[in-house]
Amino acid sequence: MNKFAARFFKDESGATAIEYGLIAALIAVVIIGAVTSLGSNASTKFQQVADAMK
């Protein structure tokens, strides 16, 4: 039983998977923020063009 516990605490493969998951989540947050910002800017530009055409 002691060997199992020692091997369990030394195993870091789960930690690696968690780290990759956190990195993927961070990248997703950055992408969502960028797309939201670009969408807002594009909407403003389209509105300016529509107002200029009136």
N, CA, C and O atoms as a GROMACS GRO file, in nm:
protein
  216
    1MET      N    1   0.082  -0.120   0.000
    1MET     CA    2   0.000   0.000   0.000
    1MET      C    3   0.087   0.126   0.000
    1MET      O    4   0.051   0.226  -0.062
    2ASN      N    5   0.199   0.121   0.068
    2ASN     CA    6   0.288   0.237   0.072
    2ASN      C    7   0.346   0.266  -0.066
    2ASN      O    8   0.362   0.382  -0.104
    3LYS      N    9   0.377   0.160  -0.142
    3LYS     CA   10   0.430   0.179  -0.276
    3LYS      C   11   0.326   0.247  -0.365
    3LYS      O   12   0.358   0.335  -0.445
    4PHE      N   13   0.201   0.204  -0.350
    4PHE     CA   14   0.094   0.264  -0.429
    4PHE      C   15   0.080   0.413  -0.397
    4PHE      O   16   0.069   0.495  -0.488
    5ALA      N   17   0.080   0.448  -0.270
    5ALA     CA   18   0.065   0.588  -0.229
    5ALA      C   19   0.184   0.670  -0.278
    5ALA      O   20   0.165   0.782  -0.325
    6ALA      N   21   0.304   0.617  -0.267
    6ALA     CA   22   0.423   0.690  -0.312
    6ALA      C   23   0.418   0.712  -0.462
    6ALA      O   24   0.449   0.821  -0.510
    7ARG      N   25   0.378   0.609  -0.536
    7ARG     CA   26   0.368   0.621  -0.681
    7ARG      C   27   0.257   0.720  -0.720
    7ARG      O   28   0.271   0.796  -0.816
    8PHE      N   29   0.148   0.719  -0.644
    8PHE     CA   30   0.037   0.810  -0.671
    8PHE      C   31   0.079   0.955  -0.652
    8PHE      O   32   0.043   1.040  -0.734
    9PHE      N   33   0.152   0.985  -0.547
    9PHE     CA   34   0.192   1.123  -0.520
    9PHE      C   35   0.303   1.172  -0.612
    9PHE      O   36   0.320   1.292  -0.632
   10LYS      N   37   0.380   1.079  -0.669
   10LYS     CA   38   0.486   1.118  -0.763
   10LYS      C   39   0.434   1.136  -0.905
   10LYS      O   40   0.499   1.202  -0.986
   11ASP      N   41   0.320   1.078  -0.936
   11ASP     CA   42   0.263   1.085  -1.071
   11ASP      C   43   0.215   1.227  -1.099
   11ASP      O   44   0.131   1.280  -1.026
   12GLU      N   45   0.268   1.290  -1.205
   12GLU     CA   46   0.232   1.426  -1.238
   12GLU      C   47   0.160   1.436  -1.373
   12GLU      O   48   0.145   1.546  -1.426
   13SER      N   49   0.116   1.325  -1.428
   13SER     CA   50   0.050   1.330  -1.559
   13SER      C   51  -0.082   1.405  -1.552
   13SER      O   52  -0.118   1.473  -1.648
   14GLY      N   53  -0.154   1.394  -1.444
   14GLY     CA   54  -0.278   1.468  -1.429
   14GLY      C   55  -0.253   1.618  -1.420
   14GLY      O   56  -0.331   1.698  -1.472
   15ALA      N   57  -0.145   1.655  -1.354
   15ALA     CA   58  -0.111   1.797  -1.342
   15ALA      C   59  -0.082   1.857  -1.479
   15ALA      O   60  -0.118   1.972  -1.506
   16THR      N   61  -0.019   1.781  -1.564
   16THR     CA   62   0.011   1.830  -1.699
   16THR      C   63  -0.119   1.854  -1.776
   16THR      O   64  -0.131   1.954  -1.846
   17ALA      N   65  -0.213   1.763  -1.764
   17ALA     CA   66  -0.341   1.779  -1.833
   17ALA      C   67  -0.415   1.902  -1.781
   17ALA      O   68  -0.476   1.976  -1.859
   18ILE      N   69  -0.409   1.925  -1.652
   18ILE     CA   70  -0.474   2.042  -1.594
   18ILE      C   71  -0.408   2.170  -1.645
   18ILE      O   72  -0.476   2.267  -1.676
   19GLU      N   73  -0.275   2.169  -1.653
   19GLU     CA   74  -0.204   2.287  -1.704
   19GLU      C   75  -0.244   2.317  -1.848
   19GLU      O   76  -0.266   2.433  -1.884
   20TYR      N   77  -0.252   2.214  -1.931
   20TYR     CA   78  -0.295   2.235  -2.070
   20TYR      C   79  -0.438   2.289  -2.075
   20TYR      O   80  -0.469   2.374  -2.158
   21GLY      N   81  -0.522   2.239  -1.988
   21GLY     CA   82  -0.660   2.289  -1.982
   21GLY      C   83  -0.665   2.436  -1.943
   21GLY      O   84  -0.743   2.512  -2.000
   22LEU      N   85  -0.583   2.476  -1.847
   22LEU     CA   86  -0.580   2.616  -1.805
   22LEU      C   87  -0.526   2.706  -1.917
   22LEU      O   88  -0.577   2.816  -1.938
   23ILE      N   89  -0.426   2.658  -1.988
   23ILE     CA   90  -0.372   2.736  -2.100
   23ILE      C   91  -0.479   2.752  -2.209
   23ILE      O   92  -0.495   2.860  -2.264
   24ALA      N   93  -0.551   2.644  -2.240
   24ALA     CA   94  -0.657   2.651  -2.340
   24ALA      C   95  -0.767   2.748  -2.297
   24ALA      O   96  -0.820   2.822  -2.380
   25ALA      N   97  -0.802   2.746  -2.170
   25ALA     CA   98  -0.905   2.838  -2.120
   25ALA      C   99  -0.858   2.982  -2.130
   25ALA      O  100  -0.936   3.070  -2.167
   26LEU      N  101  -0.732   3.008  -2.098
   26LEU     CA  102  -0.678   3.144  -2.108
   26LEU      C  103  -0.678   3.192  -2.253
   26LEU      O  104  -0.713   3.307  -2.280
   27ILE      N  105  -0.640   3.106  -2.345
   27ILE     CA  106  -0.642   3.142  -2.487
   27ILE      C  107  -0.785   3.171  -2.532
   27ILE      O  108  -0.808   3.265  -2.608
   28ALA      N  109  -0.881   3.092  -2.486
   28ALA     CA  110  -1.021   3.114  -2.523
   28ALA      C  111  -1.070   3.249  -2.472
   28ALA      O  112  -1.142   3.319  -2.543
   29VAL      N  113  -1.032   3.286  -2.349
   29VAL     CA  114  -1.073   3.415  -2.293
   29VAL      C  115  -1.015   3.529  -2.375
   29VAL      O  116  -1.083   3.628  -2.401
   30VAL      N  117  -0.889   3.517  -2.415
   30VAL     CA  118  -0.825   3.621  -2.496
   30VAL      C  119  -0.894   3.633  -2.631
   30VAL      O  120  -0.920   3.744  -2.678
   31ILE      N  121  -0.924   3.521  -2.694
   31ILE     CA  122  -0.991   3.523  -2.825
   31ILE      C  123  -1.130   3.586  -2.812
   31ILE      O  124  -1.169   3.667  -2.896
   32ILE      N  125  -1.204   3.550  -2.709
   32ILE     CA  126  -1.339   3.606  -2.690
   32ILE      C  127  -1.330   3.756  -2.670
   32ILE      O  128  -1.411   3.832  -2.725
   33GLY      N  129  -1.234   3.800  -2.591
   33GLY     CA  130  -1.217   3.944  -2.570
   33GLY      C  131  -1.182   4.017  -2.697
   33GLY      O  132  -1.235   4.126  -2.722
   34ALA      N  133  -1.094   3.960  -2.778
   34ALA     CA  134  -1.054   4.023  -2.904
   34ALA      C  135  -1.171   4.030  -3.002
   34ALA      O  136  -1.192   4.133  -3.065
   35VAL      N  137  -1.246   3.922  -3.015
   35VAL     CA  138  -1.359   3.920  -3.107
   35VAL      C  139  -1.467   4.017  -3.062
   35VAL      O  140  -1.528   4.085  -3.145
   36THR      N  141  -1.491   4.026  -2.933
   36THR     CA  142  -1.590   4.120  -2.881
   36THR      C  143  -1.548   4.263  -2.911
   36THR      O  144  -1.630   4.345  -2.953
   37SER      N  145  -1.422   4.293  -2.890
   37SER     CA  146  -1.371   4.428  -2.916
   37SER      C  147  -1.378   4.462  -3.065
   37SER      O  148  -1.422   4.570  -3.102
   38LEU      N  149  -1.336   4.369  -3.149
   38LEU     CA  150  -1.342   4.394  -3.293
   38LEU      C  151  -1.485   4.407  -3.342
   38LEU      O  152  -1.513   4.489  -3.429
   39GLY      N  153  -1.574   4.328  -3.287
   39GLY     CA  154  -1.715   4.336  -3.326
   39GLY      C  155  -1.775   4.470  -3.290
   39GLY      O  156  -1.852   4.527  -3.366
   40SER      N  157  -1.740   4.519  -3.172
   40SER     CA  158  -1.790   4.650  -3.128
   40SER      C  159  -1.735   4.761  -3.218
   40SER      O  160  -1.809   4.852  -3.257
   41ASN      N  161  -1.607   4.753  -3.250
   41ASN     CA  162  -1.548   4.854  -3.339
   41ASN      C  163  -1.609   4.849  -3.478
   41ASN      O  164  -1.636   4.953  -3.538
   42ALA      N  165  -1.632   4.730  -3.530
   42ALA     CA  166  -1.692   4.715  -3.663
   42ALA      C  167  -1.834   4.770  -3.663
   42ALA      O  168  -1.875   4.834  -3.759
   43SER      N  169  -1.908   4.744  -3.557
   43SER     CA  170  -2.044   4.794  -3.548
   43SER      C  171  -2.046   4.947  -3.548
   43SER      O  172  -2.132   5.009  -3.611
   44THR      N  173  -1.952   5.006  -3.477
   44THR     CA  174  -1.943   5.152  -3.473
   44THR      C  175  -1.911   5.208  -3.612
   44THR      O  176  -1.971   5.306  -3.654
   45LYS      N  177  -1.819   5.145  -3.682
   45LYS     CA  178  -1.783   5.191  -3.817
   45LYS      C  179  -1.901   5.179  -3.913
   45LYS      O  180  -1.927   5.270  -3.992
   46PHE      N  181  -1.972   5.066  -3.907
   46PHE     CA  182  -2.089   5.049  -3.994
   46PHE      C  183  -2.194   5.155  -3.964
   46PHE      O  184  -2.258   5.206  -4.057
   47GLN      N  185  -2.213   5.188  -3.839
   47GLN     CA  186  -2.310   5.290  -3.802
   47GLN      C  187  -2.267   5.427  -3.855
   47GLN      O  188  -2.350   5.505  -3.901
   48GLN      N  189  -2.136   5.457  -3.849
   48GLN     CA  190  -2.085   5.583  -3.902
   48GLN      C  191  -2.109   5.592  -4.053
   48GLN      O  192  -2.148   5.697  -4.104
   49VAL      N  193  -2.084   5.483  -4.122
   49VAL     CA  194  -2.106   5.481  -4.267
   49VAL      C  195  -2.256   5.498  -4.297
   49VAL      O  196  -2.292   5.571  -4.389
   50ALA      N  197  -2.340   5.431  -4.222
   50ALA     CA  198  -2.485   5.442  -4.245
   50ALA      C  199  -2.533   5.585  -4.219
   50ALA      O  200  -2.616   5.637  -4.293
   51ASP      N  201  -2.480   5.648  -4.114
   51ASP     CA  202  -2.518   5.786  -4.084
   51ASP      C  203  -2.468   5.882  -4.193
   51ASP      O  204  -2.537   5.978  -4.227
   52ALA      N  205  -2.350   5.856  -4.248
   52ALA     CA  206  -2.295   5.942  -4.353
   52ALA      C  207  -2.375   5.930  -4.482
   52ALA      O  208  -2.378   6.024  -4.561
   53MET      N  209  -2.438   5.817  -4.505
   53MET     CA  210  -2.513   5.796  -4.627
   53MET      C  211  -2.651   5.860  -4.622
   53MET      O  212  -2.716   5.873  -4.726
   54LYS      N  213  -2.697   5.901  -4.504
   54LYS     CA  214  -2.833   5.957  -4.493
   54LYS      C  215  -2.839   6.095  -4.549
   54LYS      O  216  -2.945   6.158  -4.548
   0.00000   0.00000   0.00000
